[in-house]
Amino acid sequence: MKYKNYKSAIHNFTHSFMSIDYMKSSRLAINVLIDLYDKGFETKADFDFINKTIEPKEADYKESRQLLSDYLDWLPEHFDKHNCDLTGLEFLQISIWTDFENVIVPQKMNDSIEFTIKTATKWKTFDKDSQLIEISQTEIIKRTYLKSKIPEMK
């Protein structure tokens, strides 16, 4: 088990979590942010994969719990493929946010919006200092998804 593998494993884990991708879950993290936006709350959520918590409380509901659970189920296999010992992980929290107030309407795509999803992943192994990985990714979705959410598999 090499410590340097943790950074790669956690980076890949975060990237999968923040993406509009159904490979690991039928639920999408971006839809949690859309729900917060629709309810008038700040569009930021924290997913703690060690304590199994979601903050704020307005982001903690059945679908977001399923998302957390699906990624927790995948975490041991993912760490194993990266030759990382999951039991050596003391802390793993992904903060994810976006700003739906300042979206861009792409040229010739009036029915779509472009925005940037950002994450800050804090993690720590038992024998090392706390680390931070920040990722941002630009997405384009249909404007109507800000009300109806991106379709998810049930």
C-alpha positions in Angstrom: 0.0 0.0 0.0 1.5 3.3 -1.1 0.4 6.6 0.4 0.7 8.3 -3.0 -2.1 6.0 -4.3 -4.6 7.6 -1.9 -4.4 10.9 -3.6 -5.2 9.3 -7.0 -7.9 7.1 -5.6 -9.6 10.0 -3.8 -9.3 12.3 -6.8 -11.0 9.7 -9.1 -13.6 9.0 -6.4 -14.5 12.7 -6.2 -14.5 13.1 -10.0 -17.0 10.3 -10.3 -19.1 11.6 -7.5 -19.5 15.1 -9.0 -20.0 14.0 -12.6 -23.3 13.5 -14.5 -22.7 9.8 -14.7 -24.7 6.8 -13.7 -21.8 4.3 -13.4 -21.8 4.1 -9.6 -25.3 5.3 -8.7 -28.7 6.0 -10.1 -28.6 9.3 -8.2 -26.7 12.4 -9.1 -24.9 14.9 -6.8 -25.9 17.8 -9.0 -29.6 17.0 -8.4 -29.0 17.6 -4.7 -27.7 21.1 -5.6 -30.7 21.6 -7.9 -33.1 20.7 -5.0 -31.4 23.2 -2.7 -31.6 25.9 -5.4 -35.3 25.2 -5.9 -35.9 25.5 -2.2 -34.0 28.8 -2.0 -31.0 27.5 0.0 -27.3 27.9 -0.7 -26.3 25.4 -3.4 -23.6 23.6 -1.4 -23.7 20.2 0.3 -21.2 18.2 2.4 -21.0 14.5 2.1 -19.0 12.8 4.9 -18.2 9.2 3.9 -16.7 8.2 7.3 -19.5 9.5 9.5 -22.2 8.9 6.8 -23.7 12.4 7.1 -25.0 15.0 4.7 -25.2 18.7 5.5 -27.1 20.9 5.4 -30.1 19.0 6.7 -32.1 20.3 3.7 -29.8 18.2 1.5 -30.3 15.0 3.6 -33.2 13.1 2.1 -34.0 9.7 0.6 -32.3 10.3 -2.8 -29.2 11.9 -1.4 -28.9 9.1 1.1 -29.0 6.6 -1.8 -26.2 8.5 -3.5 -24.1 8.4 -0.4 -24.9 4.7 0.2 -24.0 3.8 -3.4 -20.7 5.5 -3.2 -19.9 4.0 0.2 -20.7 0.6 -1.4 -18.2 1.3 -4.2 -15.5 2.8 -2.0 -13.8 -0.6 -0.8 -13.6 -1.9 -4.4 -12.3 1.4 -5.7 -9.6 1.6 -2.9 -8.6 -2.0 -3.5 -8.1 -1.3 -7.2 -5.8 1.6 -6.3 -3.9 -0.6 -3.8 -5.1 1.5 -0.9 -6.1 0.3 2.6 -9.6 1.7 3.3 -9.0 1.1 7.1 -6.2 3.7 7.0 -8.7 6.4 6.1 -9.6 8.6 9.0 -11.6 11.3 7.2 -13.2 11.7 3.8 -15.6 14.6 3.1 -16.7 16.0 -0.3 -18.1 19.5 -0.4 -19.9 20.2 -3.7 -21.3 23.4 -4.9 -22.3 25.6 -7.8 -23.8 29.0 -8.6 -27.0 28.7 -10.5 -27.5 32.5 -10.4 -24.6 33.1 -12.7 -25.1 30.6 -15.5 -24.1 31.1 -19.1 -26.5 30.4 -22.0 -24.2 28.8 -24.7 -24.4 30.4 -28.1 -27.2 28.8 -30.3 -28.3 26.7 -27.3 -31.1 28.9 -25.8 -32.7 25.9 -24.1 -29.4 25.1 -22.2 -27.3 26.5 -19.4 -23.6 26.2 -18.7 -22.2 26.3 -15.1 -19.3 25.1 -13.1 -19.5 22.4 -10.4 -16.8 22.7 -7.8 -15.7 20.2 -5.1 -13.3 20.4 -2.2 -12.4 17.0 -0.8 -10.8 16.8 2.6 -9.2 13.6 3.5 -6.8 12.2 6.1 -5.1 8.9 6.8 -4.2 8.0 10.3 -0.4 8.6 9.9 -0.4 11.7 7.8 -1.6 15.3 7.8 -5.0 16.3 6.4 -5.1 16.8 2.6 -7.4 18.8 0.2 -8.2 18.1 -3.4 -10.1 20.7 -5.4 -11.8 20.0 -8.7 -14.0 22.1 -10.9 -15.9 20.9 -13.9 -18.1 22.7 -16.5 -21.4 21.2 -17.4 -24.2 22.0 -19.8 -27.7 20.9 -19.1 -31.2 21.7 -20.4 -32.5 24.8 -18.6 -35.7 22.9 -17.6 -33.6 20.6 -15.4 -33.2 23.5 -12.9 -36.9 22.7 -12.1 -37.3 19.1 -12.9 -33.8 17.8 -12.1 -31.7 15.7 -14.4 -33.6 12.4 -14.9 -32.4 9.6 -12.6 -32.8 5.9 -12.8 -35.2 4.6 -10.1 
